[in-house]
Amino acid sequence: MRSRTTVEFLGIWEQLNNPNFKGVEFDSFMYDAGGNSFTLSPSKWIQATNAIGIISKQGNNGGTFAHKDIAFEFASWVSSGFKLYLIKEKSIPPTLSKNKIIFMYADEADMLNMALFGMTAKQWRNENPKEEGNIRDTATIEQLVVLSNMESINSILIHQGLQQSQRLQQLNNIAITQMKSLMGNKQIAKLKK
């Protein structure tokens, strides 16, 4: 709970779910968060901000408990595999059949391919008939990193209710920005060697 992003996440969750949340105290934590001397315990957070997303109990059978939104966020920080499963699960409406889910994933994958590579997997296969596999198999390290980031961002945009055309435009802008950043990164050049 020392990092600025954790405090920010907790504060935003409380603002969305807790009408009695004390925003002024949250602002003071945000100002100090991330500093070397900053410490924040769950009980201090709860007492200062009137938080409801985390519960801290002392003694036998005590411990710290969190709302599932917060618990999932913490668990996904610990395990990127868990985070990916969570994103996939949350982005699928429960009423879809297995067949529709497969098509939905294919459609989303094509949109991500279009945002990053400028073509769908089918277009790439048509242009590269002698190549085995798909467009992602020939991707660079930088492209795969950006693609992974875009999958996470896409799930957030889906959750926000953005239409596919709007998401495509935003993801394309993000992909361009991230690719420029990664291409100029000297550490990645060292990794490739």
N, CA and C atoms as an extended XYZ file, in Angstrom:
579
Properties=species:S:1:pos:R:3:atomname:S:1:resname:S:1:resid:I:1 pbc="F F F"
N         0.816       -1.204        0.000 N   MET     1
C         0.000        0.000        0.000 CA  MET     1
C         0.857        1.263        0.000 C   MET     1
N         2.112        1.123       -0.281 N   ARG     2
C         2.996        2.291       -0.302 CA  ARG     2
C         3.008        3.002       -1.642 C   ARG     2
N         2.667        2.290       -2.717 N   SER     3
C         2.821        2.896       -4.041 CA  SER     3
C         1.681        3.863       -4.347 C   SER     3
N         2.008        4.834       -5.138 N   ARG     4
C         1.046        5.868       -5.539 CA  ARG     4
C        -0.116        5.257       -6.321 C   ARG     4
N         0.182        4.298       -7.200 N   THR     5
C        -0.880        3.704       -8.017 CA  THR     5
C        -1.852        2.897       -7.164 C   THR     5
N        -1.363        2.239       -6.123 N   THR     6
C        -2.251        1.491       -5.231 CA  THR     6
C        -3.173        2.435       -4.485 C   THR     6
N        -2.622        3.494       -3.928 N   VAL     7
C        -3.435        4.482       -3.199 CA  VAL     7
C        -4.456        5.113       -4.147 C   VAL     7
N        -4.030        5.421       -5.354 N   GLU     8
C        -4.938        6.011       -6.338 CA  GLU     8
C        -6.076        5.039       -6.664 C   GLU     8
N        -5.742        3.769       -6.899 N   PHE     9
C        -6.760        2.755       -7.192 CA  PHE     9
C        -7.764        2.661       -6.052 C   PHE     9
N        -7.264        2.555       -4.820 N   LEU    10
C        -8.157        2.447       -3.663 CA  LEU    10
C        -9.051        3.674       -3.538 C   LEU    10
N        -8.466        4.844       -3.761 N   GLY    11
C        -9.237        6.089       -3.654 CA  GLY    11
C       -10.322        6.185       -4.711 C   GLY    11
N       -10.001        5.829       -5.926 N   ILE    12
C       -11.004        5.880       -6.998 CA  ILE    12
C       -12.109        4.871       -6.725 C   ILE    12
N       -11.746        3.658       -6.267 N   TRP    13
C       -12.768        2.663       -5.935 CA  TRP    13
C       -13.711        3.213       -4.866 C   TRP    13
N       -13.144        3.814       -3.834 N   GLU    14
C       -13.970        4.367       -2.752 CA  GLU    14
C       -14.861        5.506       -3.265 C   GLU    14
N       -14.328        6.373       -4.107 N   GLN    15
C       -15.125        7.478       -4.646 CA  GLN    15
C       -16.321        6.957       -5.441 C   GLN    15
N       -16.132        5.832       -6.137 N   LEU    16
C       -17.213        5.255       -6.938 CA  LEU    16
C       -18.229        4.493       -6.093 C   LEU    16
N       -17.809        3.952       -4.950 N   ASN    17
C       -18.658        3.035       -4.193 CA  ASN    17
C       -19.021        3.479       -2.781 C   ASN    17
N       -18.454        4.553       -2.300 N   ASN    18
C       -18.630        4.931       -0.904 CA  ASN    18
C       -19.005        6.412       -0.788 C   ASN    18
N       -20.279        6.705       -0.530 N   PRO    19
C       -20.681        8.111       -0.420 CA  PRO    19
C       -20.097        8.810        0.807 C   PRO    19
N       -19.626        8.058        1.792 N   ASN    20
C       -19.059        8.651        3.012 CA  ASN    20
C       -17.534        8.710        2.991 C   ASN    20
N       -16.946        8.478        1.848 N   PHE    21
C       -15.483        8.496        1.724 CA  PHE    21
C       -14.970        9.914        1.947 C   PHE    21
N       -13.888       10.024        2.716 N   LYS    22
C       -13.307       11.336        3.026 CA  LYS    22
C       -12.218       11.662        2.009 C   LYS    22
N       -12.591       12.420        0.988 N   GLY    23
C       -11.693       12.740       -0.111 CA  GLY    23
C       -10.507       13.593        0.275 C   GLY    23
N       -10.680       14.477        1.266 N   VAL    24
C        -9.576       15.358        1.673 CA  VAL    24
C        -8.427       14.531        2.251 C   VAL    24
N        -8.764       13.547        3.068 N   GLU    25
C        -7.735       12.678        3.638 CA  GLU    25
C        -7.063       11.848        2.542 C   GLU    25
N        -7.868       11.417        1.569 N   PHE    26
C        -7.317       10.682        0.425 CA  PHE    26
C        -6.297       11.552       -0.323 C   PHE    26
N        -6.639       12.810       -0.541 N   ASP    27
C        -5.723       13.729       -1.236 CA  ASP    27
C        -4.388       13.836       -0.512 C   ASP    27
N        -4.441       13.841        0.818 N   SER    28
C        -3.193       13.933        1.581 CA  SER    28
C        -2.348       12.666        1.411 C   SER    28
N        -3.002       11.491        1.368 N   PHE    29
C        -2.273       10.245        1.105 CA  PHE    29
C        -1.680       10.250       -0.304 C   PHE    29
N        -2.451       10.733       -1.271 N   MET    30
C        -1.962       10.786       -2.657 CA  MET    30
C        -0.731       11.677       -2.764 C   MET    30
N        -0.736       12.766       -2.033 N   TYR    31
C         0.400       13.692       -2.073 CA  TYR    31
C         1.672       13.024       -1.548 C   TYR    31
N         1.536       12.236       -0.495 N   ASP    32
C         2.696       11.607        0.148 CA  ASP    32
C         3.086       10.258       -0.455 C   ASP    32
N         2.147        9.608       -1.141 N   ALA    33
C         2.363        8.239       -1.645 CA  ALA    33
C         3.571        8.161       -2.560 C   ALA    33
N         4.295        7.067       -2.430 N   GLY    34
C         5.459        6.826       -3.277 CA  GLY    34
C         6.756        7.352       -2.702 C   GLY    34
N         6.662        8.207       -1.702 N   GLY    35
C         7.876        8.737       -1.077 CA  GLY    35
C         8.547        7.676       -0.213 C   GLY    35
N         9.845        7.841        0.022 N   ASN    36
C        10.600        6.847        0.798 CA  ASN    36
C        10.076        6.665        2.212 C   ASN    36
N         9.588        7.735        2.825 N   SER    37
C         9.133        7.630        4.218 CA  SER    37
C         7.637        7.340        4.326 C   SER    37
N         6.946        7.196        3.216 N   PHE    38
C         5.498        6.976        3.246 CA  PHE    38
C         5.176        5.531        3.598 C   PHE    38
N         4.335        5.349        4.598 N   THR    39
C         3.807        4.026        4.935 CA  THR    39
C         2.314        4.163        5.158 C   THR    39
N         1.596        3.133        4.787 N   LEU    40
C         0.146        3.153        4.952 CA  LEU    40
C        -0.320        1.733        5.245 C   LEU    40
N        -0.935        1.561        6.386 N   SER    41
C        -1.488        0.252        6.738 CA  SER    41
C        -2.974        0.250        6.380 C   SER    41
N        -3.558       -0.934        6.219 N   PRO    42
C        -4.989       -0.978        5.946 CA  PRO    42
C        -5.816       -0.281        7.024 C   PRO    42
N        -5.467       -0.494        8.303 N   SER    43
C        -6.253        0.127        9.376 CA  SER    43
C        -6.121        1.651        9.360 C   SER    43
N        -4.930        2.160        9.057 N   LYS    44
C        -4.749        3.608        8.960 CA  LYS    44
C        -5.574        4.170        7.804 C   LYS    44
N        -5.586        3.469        6.683 N   TRP    45
C        -6.373        3.881        5.512 CA  TRP    45
C        -7.866        3.931        5.867 C   TRP    45
N        -8.352        2.878        6.529 N   ILE    46
C        -9.776        2.782        6.870 CA  ILE    46
C       -10.171        3.894        7.842 C   ILE    46
N        -9.379        4.075        8.885 N   GLN    47
C        -9.707        5.083        9.895 CA  GLN    47
C        -9.665        6.497        9.327 C   GLN    47
N        -8.672        6.803        8.525 N   ALA    48
C        -8.511        8.174        8.030 CA  ALA    48
C        -9.533        8.542        6.960 C   ALA    48
N        -9.892        7.584        6.097 N   THR    49
C       -10.737        7.923        4.941 CA  THR    49
C       -12.165        7.393        5.036 C   THR    49
N       -12.469        6.640        6.099 N   ASN    50
C       -13.776        6.008        6.228 CA  ASN    50
C       -14.011        5.012        5.093 C   ASN    50
N       -12.954        4.321        4.684 N   ALA    51
C       -13.003        3.375        3.569 CA  ALA    51
C       -13.846        2.152        3.917 C   ALA    51
N       -14.524        1.614        2.903 N   ILE    52
C       -15.336        0.409        3.092 CA  ILE    52
C       -14.845       -0.756        2.235 C   ILE    52
N       -13.924       -0.498        1.315 N   GLY    53
C       -13.454       -1.535        0.395 CA  GLY    53
C       -12.503       -2.526        1.016 C   GLY    53
N       -11.887       -2.128        2.122 N   ILE    54
C       -10.959       -3.001        2.848 CA  ILE    54
C       -11.425       -3.077        4.296 C   ILE    54
N       -11.369       -4.268        4.860 N   ILE    55
C       -11.715       -4.484        6.266 CA  ILE    55
C       -10.490       -5.085        6.939 C   ILE    55
N       -10.131       -4.543        8.091 N   SER    56
C        -8.980       -5.056        8.834 CA  SER    56
C        -9.444       -5.421       10.233 C   SER    56
N        -9.232       -6.686       10.625 N   LYS    57
C        -9.650       -7.169       11.942 CA  LYS    57
C        -8.430       -7.648       12.711 C   LYS    57
N        -8.401       -7.337       14.000 N   GLN    58
C        -7.320       -7.745       14.880 CA  GLN    58
C        -7.672       -9.053       15.578 C   GLN    58
N        -6.683       -9.737       16.144 N   GLY    59
C        -6.907      -10.898       16.995 CA  GLY    59
C        -7.156      -12.189       16.240 C   GLY    59
N        -7.697      -13.197       16.992 N   ASN    60
C        -8.003      -14.501       16.393 CA  ASN    60
C        -8.992      -14.333       15.250 C   ASN    60
N        -8.780      -15.092       14.211 N   ASN    61
C        -9.607      -15.012       13.005 CA  ASN    61
C        -9.591      -13.618       12.374 C   ASN    61
N        -8.602      -12.844       12.720 N   GLY    62
C        -8.472      -11.511       12.147 CA  GLY    62
C        -7.712      -11.552       10.838 C   GLY    62
N        -7.506      -10.414       10.280 N   GLY    63
C        -6.775      -10.305        9.032 CA  GLY    63
C        -7.293       -9.139        8.216 C   GLY    63
N        -6.826       -9.031        7.003 N   THR    64
C        -7.265       -7.979        6.121 CA  THR    64
C        -8.045       -8.602        4.977 C   THR    64
N        -9.222       -8.059        4.741 N   PHE    65
C       -10.110       -8.559        3.705 CA  PHE    65
C       -10.462       -7.401        2.786 C   PHE    65
N       -10.710       -7.713        1.518 N   ALA    66
C       -10.996       -6.649        0.555 CA  ALA    66
C       -12.169       -7.028       -0.334 C   ALA    66
N       -12.859       -6.018       -0.819 N   HIS    67
C       -13.912       -6.219       -1.817 CA  HIS    67
C       -13.277       -6.925       -3.009 C   HIS    67
N       -14.066       -7.712       -3.756 N   LYS    68
C       -13.501       -8.508       -4.844 CA  LYS    68
C       -12.804       -7.649       -5.895 C   LYS    68
N       -13.301       -6.429       -6.162 N   ASP    69
C       -12.623       -5.549       -7.135 CA  ASP    69
C       -11.189       -5.271       -6.696 C   ASP    69
N       -11.031       -4.972       -5.433 N   ILE    70
C        -9.711       -4.636       -4.886 CA  ILE    70
C        -8.852       -5.896       -4.781 C   ILE    70
N        -9.453       -6.987       -4.320 N   ALA    71
C        -8.713       -8.247       -4.202 CA  ALA    71
C        -8.215       -8.706       -5.573 C   ALA    71
N        -9.071       -8.594       -6.602 N   PHE    72
C        -8.664       -8.983       -7.951 CA  PHE    72
C        -7.518       -8.103       -8.446 C   PHE    72
N        -7.578       -6.813       -8.161 N   GLU    73
C        -6.503       -5.905       -8.594 CA  GLU    73
C        -5.187       -6.291       -7.924 C   GLU    73
N        -5.223       -6.562       -6.626 N   PHE    74
C        -4.004       -6.957       -5.922 CA  PHE    74
C        -3.490       -8.295       -6.435 C   PHE    74
N        -4.408       -9.250       -6.649 N   ALA    75
C        -4.005      -10.572       -7.137 CA  ALA    75
C        -3.421      -10.481       -8.538 C   ALA    75
N        -3.970       -9.603       -9.369 N   SER    76
C        -3.448       -9.475      -10.731 CA  SER    76
C        -2.075       -8.804      -10.727 C   SER    76
N        -1.781       -8.015       -9.698 N   TRP    77
C        -0.449       -7.419       -9.577 CA  TRP    77
C         0.571       -8.507       -9.243 C   TRP    77
N         0.150       -9.492       -8.451 N   VAL    78
C         1.035      -10.583       -8.048 CA  VAL    78
C         1.244      -11.568       -9.193 C   VAL    78
N         0.180      -11.815       -9.987 N   SER    79
C         0.263      -12.820      -11.033 CA  SER    79
C        -0.304      -12.291      -12.337 C   SER    79
N         0.549      -12.134      -13.332 N   SER    80
C         0.061      -11.660      -14.632 CA  SER    80
C        -0.826      -12.709      -15.290 C   SER    80
N        -0.607      -13.980      -15.001 N   GLY    81
C        -1.481      -15.026      -15.523 CA  GLY    81
C        -2.896      -14.881      -14.988 C   GLY    81
N        -3.005      -14.619      -13.684 N   PHE    82
C        -4.318      -14.397      -13.086 CA  PHE    82
C        -4.988      -13.183      -13.721 C   PHE    82
N        -4.224      -12.144      -13.950 N   LYS    83
C        -4.775      -10.925      -14.551 CA  LYS    83
C        -5.343      -11.210      -15.938 C   LYS    83
N        -4.632      -11.979      -16.734 N   LEU    84
C        -5.105      -12.301      -18.079 CA  LEU    84
C        -6.394      -13.115      -18.024 C   LEU    84
N        -6.449      -14.119      -17.142 N   TYR    85
C        -7.679      -14.902      -16.998 CA  TYR    85
C        -8.841      -14.009      -16.552 C   TYR    85
N        -8.571      -13.093      -15.668 N   LEU    86
C        -9.597      -12.184      -15.172 CA  LEU    86
C       -10.117      -11.287      -16.289 C   LEU    86
N        -9.218      -10.744      -17.088 N   ILE    87
C        -9.611       -9.882      -18.209 CA  ILE    87
C       -10.491      -10.661      -19.179 C   ILE    87
N       -10.062      -11.855      -19.529 N   LYS    88
C       -10.841      -12.675      -20.462 CA  LYS    88
C       -12.222      -12.977      -19.889 C   LYS    88
N       -12.280      -13.345      -18.616 N   GLU    89
C       -13.549      -13.704      -17.983 CA  GLU    89
C       -14.479      -12.500      -17.891 C   GLU    89
N       -13.952      -11.351      -17.505 N   LYS    90
C       -14.775      -10.147      -17.325 CA  LYS    90
C       -15.275       -9.595      -18.648 C   LYS    90
N       -14.563       -9.820      -19.735 N   SER    91
C       -14.951       -9.223      -21.009 CA  SER    91
C       -15.978      -10.054      -21.768 C   SER    91
N       -16.330      -11.245      -21.266 N   ILE    92
C       -17.288      -12.108      -21.954 CA  ILE    92
C       -18.653      -11.995      -21.275 C   ILE    92
N       -19.661      -11.497      -21.981 N   PRO    93
C       -21.011      -11.483      -21.392 CA  PRO    93
C       -21.463      -12.915      -21.109 C   PRO    93
N       -22.097      -13.175      -19.963 N   PRO    94
C       -22.450      -14.543      -19.580 CA  PRO    94
C       -23.481      -15.199      -20.500 C   PRO    94
N       -24.175      -14.434      -21.324 N   THR    95
C       -25.227      -14.999      -22.173 CA  THR    95
C       -24.706      -15.540      -23.499 C   THR    95
N       -23.418      -15.368      -23.800 N   LEU    96
C       -22.892      -15.817      -25.084 CA  LEU    96
C       -22.631      -17.317      -25.106 C   LEU    96
N       -22.928      -17.941      -26.238 N   SER    97
C       -22.618      -19.357      -26.407 CA  SER    97
C       -21.118      -19.502      -26.677 C   SER    97
N       -20.609      -20.726      -26.541 N   LYS    98
C       -19.186      -20.979      -26.769 CA  LYS    98
C       -18.790      -20.606      -28.195 C   LYS    98
N       -19.653      -20.891      -29.154 N   ASN    99
C       -19.379      -20.565      -30.549 CA  ASN    99
C       -19.271      -19.049      -30.759 C   ASN    99
N       -20.172      -18.301      -30.123 N   LYS   100
C       -20.141      -16.839      -30.240 CA  LYS   100
C       -18.893      -16.265      -29.568 C   LYS   100
N       -18.478      -16.888      -28.463 N   ILE   101
C       -17.275      -16.433      -27.755 CA  ILE   101
C       -16.054      -16.570      -28.662 C   ILE   101
N       -15.947      -17.700      -29.374 N   ILE   102
C       -14.815      -17.919      -30.283 CA  ILE   102
C       -14.790      -16.829      -31.348 C   ILE   102
N       -15.963      -16.530      -31.926 N   PHE   103
C       -16.022      -15.472      -32.941 CA  PHE   103
C       -15.699      -14.109      -32.344 C   PHE   103
N       -16.153      -13.879      -31.106 N   MET   104
C       -15.873      -12.599      -30.461 CA  MET   104
C       -14.368      -12.433      -30.270 C   MET   104
N       -13.697      -13.491      -29.794 N   TYR   105
C       -12.249      -13.426      -29.609 CA  TYR   105
C       -11.541      -13.191      -30.944 C   TYR   105
N       -11.987      -13.881      -31.983 N   ALA   106
C       -11.379      -13.717      -33.305 CA  ALA   106
C       -11.566      -12.286      -33.790 C   ALA   106
N       -12.752      -11.735      -33.580 N   ASP   107
C       -13.044      -10.371      -34.001 CA  ASP   107
C       -12.161       -9.372      -33.246 C   ASP   107
N       -12.024       -9.577      -31.925 N   GLU   108
C       -11.184       -8.681      -31.115 CA  GLU   108
C        -9.716       -8.823      -31.512 C   GLU   108
N        -9.273      -10.056      -31.770 N   ALA   109
C        -7.883      -10.268      -32.184 CA  ALA   109
C        -7.623       -9.565      -33.508 C   ALA   109
N        -8.585       -9.647      -34.453 N   ASP   110
C        -8.428       -8.951      -35.727 CA  ASP   110
C        -8.369       -7.442      -35.520 C   ASP   110
N        -9.190       -6.921      -34.589 N   MET   111
C        -9.163       -5.486      -34.336 CA  MET   111
C        -7.802       -5.071      -33.760 C   MET   111
N        -7.268       -5.861      -32.828 N   LEU   112
C        -5.956       -5.550      -32.255 CA  LEU   112
C        -4.857       -5.659      -33.314 C   LEU   112
N        -4.943       -6.681      -34.163 N   ASN   113
C        -3.977       -6.809      -35.263 CA  ASN   113
C        -4.044       -5.585      -36.169 C   ASN   113
N        -5.262       -5.143      -36.478 N   MET   114
C        -5.438       -3.974      -37.343 CA  MET   114
C        -4.849       -2.726      -36.685 C   MET   114
N        -5.081       -2.569      -35.379 N   ALA   115
C        -4.581       -1.390      -34.662 CA  ALA   115
C        -3.057       -1.346      -34.649 C   ALA   115
N        -2.418       -2.505      -34.489 N   LEU   116
C        -0.961       -2.541      -34.372 CA  LEU   116
C        -0.261       -2.742      -35.706 C   LEU   116
N        -0.717       -3.712      -36.481 N   PHE   117
C        -0.007       -4.089      -37.703 CA  PHE   117
C        -0.578       -3.433      -38.965 C   PHE   117
N        -1.792       -2.864      -38.850 N   GLY   118
C        -2.410       -2.241      -40.016 CA  GLY   118
C        -3.090       -3.233      -40.939 C   GLY   118
N        -3.233       -4.487      -40.495 N   MET   119
C        -3.915       -5.502      -41.305 CA  MET   119
C        -4.423       -6.622      -40.407 C   MET   119
N        -5.419       -7.338      -40.885 N   THR   120
C        -5.929       -8.488      -40.146 CA  THR   120
C        -5.022       -9.685      -40.409 C   THR   120
N        -5.207      -10.732      -39.618 N   ALA   121
C        -4.421      -11.959      -39.815 CA  ALA   121
C        -4.686      -12.542      -41.204 C   ALA   121
N        -5.944      -12.470      -41.659 N   LYS   122
C        -6.292      -13.003      -42.979 CA  LYS   122
C        -5.576      -12.220      -44.085 C   LYS   122
N        -5.540      -10.884      -43.962 N   GLN   123
C        -4.829      -10.072      -44.960 CA  GLN   123
C        -3.345      -10.421      -44.969 C   GLN   123
N        -2.761      -10.623      -43.789 N   TRP   124
C        -1.341      -10.959      -43.705 CA  TRP   124
C        -1.073      -12.305      -44.375 C   TRP   124
N        -1.932      -13.299      -44.099 N   ARG   125
C        -1.761      -14.621      -44.721 CA  ARG   125
C        -1.865      -14.528      -46.240 C   ARG   125
N        -2.794      -13.700      -46.744 N   ASN   126
C        -2.939      -13.536      -48.194 CA  ASN   126
C        -1.693      -12.893      -48.806 C   ASN   126
N        -1.063      -11.977      -48.079 N   GLU   127
C         0.135      -11.298      -48.583 CA  GLU   127
C         1.402      -12.131      -48.382 C   GLU   127
N         1.348      -13.115      -47.483 N   ASN   128
C         2.513      -13.947      -47.161 CA  ASN   128
C         2.143      -15.421      -47.232 C   ASN   128
N         1.762      -15.925      -48.416 N   PRO   129
C         1.253      -17.302      -48.507 CA  PRO   129
C         2.290      -18.370      -48.157 C   PRO   129
N         3.561      -18.064      -48.266 N   LYS   130
C         4.589      -19.074      -47.989 CA  LYS   130
C         4.968      -19.122      -46.508 C   LYS   130
N         4.530      -18.125      -45.730 N   GLU   131
C         4.851      -18.081      -44.301 CA  GLU   131
C         3.945      -19.027      -43.528 C   GLU   131
N         4.518      -19.727      -42.556 N   GLU   132
C         3.733      -20.586      -41.673 CA  GLU   132
C         3.246      -19.734      -40.495 C   GLU   132
N         2.151      -20.122      -39.872 N   GLY   133
C         1.668      -19.431      -38.685 CA  GLY   133
C         0.848      -18.200      -39.017 C   GLY   133
N         0.953      -17.190      -38.148 N   ASN   134
C         0.169      -15.982      -38.356 CA  ASN   134
C         0.992      -14.729      -38.118 C   ASN   134
N         0.351      -13.610      -38.216 N   ILE   135
C         1.010      -12.306      -38.127 CA  ILE   135
C         1.776      -12.141      -36.811 C   ILE   135
N         1.264      -12.693      -35.739 N   ARG   136
C         1.906      -12.533      -34.432 CA  ARG   136
C         3.176      -13.375      -34.312 C   ARG   136
N         3.250      -14.450      -35.092 N   ASP   137
C         4.441      -15.305      -35.041 CA  ASP   137
C         5.680      -14.593      -35.580 C   ASP   137
N         5.472      -13.615      -36.448 N   THR   138
C         6.606      -12.891      -37.030 CA  THR   138
C         6.801      -11.525      -36.380 C   THR   138
N         6.033      -11.233      -35.327 N   ALA   139
C         6.112       -9.931      -34.663 CA  ALA   139
C         7.430       -9.772      -33.918 C   ALA   139
N         7.877       -8.537      -33.798 N   THR   140
C         9.082       -8.229      -33.027 CA  THR   140
C         8.749       -8.243      -31.539 C   THR   140
N         9.775       -8.188      -30.708 N   ILE   141
C         9.573       -8.116      -29.263 CA  ILE   141
C         8.746       -6.882      -28.915 C   ILE   141
N         9.085       -5.750      -29.539 N   GLU   142
C         8.368       -4.504      -29.256 CA  GLU   142
C         6.888       -4.638      -29.614 C   GLU   142
N         6.609       -5.240      -30.760 N   GLN   143
C         5.216       -5.401      -31.181 CA  GLN   143
C         4.449       -6.315      -30.229 C   GLN   143
N         5.092       -7.366      -29.756 N   LEU   144
C         4.424       -8.275      -28.825 CA  LEU   144
C         4.149       -7.599      -27.484 C   LEU   144
N         5.066       -6.762      -27.020 N   VAL   145
C         4.851       -6.021      -25.773 CA  VAL   145
C         3.671       -5.073      -25.933 C   VAL   145
N         3.653       -4.337      -27.028 N   VAL   146
C         2.560       -3.394      -27.282 CA  VAL   146
C         1.238       -4.149      -27.422 C   VAL   146
N         1.268       -5.273      -28.102 N   LEU   147
C         0.058       -6.067      -28.288 CA  LEU   147
C        -0.497       -6.538      -26.944 C   LEU   147
N         0.383       -6.983      -26.065 N   SER   148
C        -0.043       -7.405      -24.731 CA  SER   148
C        -0.677       -6.236      -23.978 C   SER   148
N        -0.051       -5.066      -24.048 N   ASN   149
C        -0.603       -3.874      -23.403 CA  ASN   149
C        -1.965       -3.525      -23.989 C   ASN   149
N        -2.079       -3.624      -25.315 N   MET   150
C        -3.325       -3.264      -25.974 CA  MET   150
C        -4.457       -4.205      -25.586 C   MET   150
N        -4.153       -5.480      -25.344 N   GLU   151
C        -5.195       -6.416      -24.920 CA  GLU   151
C        -5.786       -5.982      -23.585 C   GLU   151
N        -4.937       -5.562      -22.658 N   SER   152
C        -5.423       -5.087      -21.363 CA  SER   152
C        -6.227       -3.803      -21.519 C   SER   152
N        -5.699       -2.880      -22.287 N   ILE   153
C        -6.391       -1.599      -22.498 CA  ILE   153
C        -7.717       -1.827      -23.208 C   ILE   153
N        -7.742       -2.736      -24.173 N   ASN   154
C        -8.977       -3.035      -24.900 CA  ASN   154
C       -10.063       -3.537      -23.955 C   ASN   154
N        -9.686       -4.377      -22.992 N   SER   155
C       -10.694       -4.889      -22.059 CA  SER   155
C       -11.278       -3.751      -21.224 C   SER   155
N       -10.456       -2.768      -20.875 N   ILE   156
C       -10.943       -1.604      -20.130 CA  ILE   156
C       -11.898       -0.788      -21.000 C   ILE   156
N       -11.535       -0.591      -22.259 N   LEU   157
C       -12.384        0.172      -23.172 CA  LEU   157
C       -13.704       -0.548      -23.427 C   LEU   157
N       -13.674       -1.884      -23.503 N   ILE   158
C       -14.907       -2.664      -23.645 CA  ILE   158
C       -15.789       -2.436      -22.426 C   ILE   158
N       -15.172       -2.501      -21.243 N   HIS   159
C       -15.912       -2.303      -19.992 CA  HIS   159
C       -16.532       -0.905      -19.946 C   HIS   159
N       -15.860        0.079      -20.536 N   GLN   160
C       -16.382        1.448      -20.571 CA  GLN   160
C       -17.496        1.614      -21.605 C   GLN   160
N       -17.720        0.597      -22.415 N   GLY   161
C       -18.817        0.625      -23.372 CA  GLY   161
C       -18.489        1.267      -24.707 C   GLY   161
N       -17.217        1.452      -25.024 N   LEU   162
C       -16.846        2.058      -26.302 CA  LEU   162
C       -17.098        1.084      -27.449 C   LEU   162
N       -17.586        1.616      -28.549 N   GLN   163
C       -17.815        0.812      -29.748 CA  GLN   163
C       -16.473        0.393      -30.335 C   GLN   163
N       -16.490       -0.671      -31.138 N   GLN   164
C       -15.251       -1.206      -31.692 CA  GLN   164
C       -14.505       -0.166      -32.526 C   GLN   164
N       -15.217        0.646      -33.306 N   SER   165
C       -14.546        1.649      -34.141 CA  SER   165
C       -13.826        2.687      -33.282 C   SER   165
N       -14.439        3.079      -32.157 N   GLN   166
C       -13.804        4.030      -31.245 CA  GLN   166
C       -12.583        3.400      -30.575 C   GLN   166
N       -12.730        2.130      -30.193 N   ARG   167
C       -11.607        1.429      -29.564 CA  ARG   167
C       -10.454        1.273      -30.532 C   ARG   167
N       -10.767        0.958      -31.777 N   LEU   168
C        -9.729        0.786      -32.798 CA  LEU   168
C        -8.907        2.061      -32.938 C   LEU   168
N        -9.584        3.197      -32.981 N   GLN   169
C        -8.885        4.476      -33.129 CA  GLN   169
C        -7.989        4.749      -31.920 C   GLN   169
N        -8.529        4.555      -30.711 N   GLN   170
C        -7.728        4.788      -29.497 CA  GLN   170
C        -6.558        3.813      -29.415 C   GLN   170
N        -6.816        2.545      -29.705 N   LEU   171
C        -5.755        1.542      -29.623 CA  LEU   171
C        -4.665        1.797      -30.656 C   LEU   171
N        -5.045        2.270      -31.820 N   ASN   172
C        -4.059        2.593      -32.843 CA  ASN   172
C        -3.156        3.726      -32.365 C   ASN   172
N        -3.734        4.759      -31.770 N   ASN   173
C        -2.936        5.870      -31.236 CA  ASN   173
C        -2.008        5.401      -30.121 C   ASN   173
N        -2.515        4.530      -29.257 N   ILE   174
C        -1.699        3.988      -28.163 CA  ILE   174
C        -0.567        3.139      -28.731 C   ILE   174
N        -0.877        2.305      -29.718 N   ALA   175
C         0.145        1.443      -30.324 CA  ALA   175
C         1.259        2.279      -30.943 C   ALA   175
N         0.902        3.339      -31.646 N   ILE   176
C         1.913        4.206      -32.268 CA  ILE   176
C         2.797        4.836      -31.211 C   ILE   176
N         2.177        5.364      -30.163 N   THR   177
C         2.938        6.011      -29.084 CA  THR   177
C         3.876        5.024      -28.401 C   THR   177
N         3.356        3.824      -28.076 N   GLN   178
C         4.180        2.839      -27.379 CA  GLN   178
C         5.299        2.314      -28.273 C   GLN   178
N         5.008        2.100      -29.546 N   MET   179
C         6.053        1.618      -30.458 CA  MET   179
C         7.178        2.639      -30.577 C   MET   179
N         6.823        3.917      -30.682 N   LYS   180
C         7.856        4.961      -30.762 CA  LYS   180
C         8.713        4.952      -29.505 C   LYS   180
N         8.061        4.788      -28.364 N   SER   181
C         8.782        4.769      -27.093 CA  SER   181
C         9.721        3.569      -27.005 C   SER   181
N         9.218        2.393      -27.401 N   LEU   182
C        10.032        1.179      -27.318 CA  LEU   182
C        11.159        1.164      -28.349 C   LEU   182
N        10.896        1.682      -29.517 N   MET   183
C        11.928        1.674      -30.567 CA  MET   183
C        13.121        2.540      -30.177 C   MET   183
N        12.880        3.560      -29.367 N   GLY   184
C        13.976        4.418      -28.934 CA  GLY   184
C        14.615        3.975      -27.631 C   GLY   184
N        14.205        2.847      -27.093 N   ASN   185
C        14.689        2.379      -25.808 CA  ASN   185
C        15.986        1.581      -25.984 C   ASN   185
N        17.055        2.055      -25.377 N   LYS   186
C        18.366        1.410      -25.505 CA  LYS   186
C        18.426        0.070      -24.763 C   LYS   186
N        17.606       -0.080      -23.694 N   GLN   187
C        17.622       -1.324      -22.937 CA  GLN   187
C        17.114       -2.490      -23.782 C   GLN   187
N        16.121       -2.221      -24.633 N   ILE   188
C        15.600       -3.291      -25.492 CA  ILE   188
C        16.641       -3.698      -26.524 C   ILE   188
N        17.374       -2.736      -27.017 N   ALA   189
C        18.452       -3.059      -27.965 CA  ALA   189
C        19.474       -3.975      -27.318 C   ALA   189
N        19.765       -3.735      -26.025 N   LYS   190
C        20.705       -4.600      -25.293 CA  LYS   190
C        20.128       -6.009      -25.137 C   LYS   190
N        18.819       -6.113      -24.879 N   LEU   191
C        18.185       -7.420      -24.729 CA  LEU   191
C        18.285       -8.230      -26.017 C   LEU   191
N        18.138       -7.573      -27.144 N   LYS   192
C        18.174       -8.271      -28.422 CA  LYS   192
C        19.548       -8.852      -28.708 C   LYS   192
N        20.593       -8.180      -28.195 N   LYS   193
C        21.960       -8.661      -28.411 CA  LYS   193
C        22.186       -9.869      -27.558 C   LYS   193
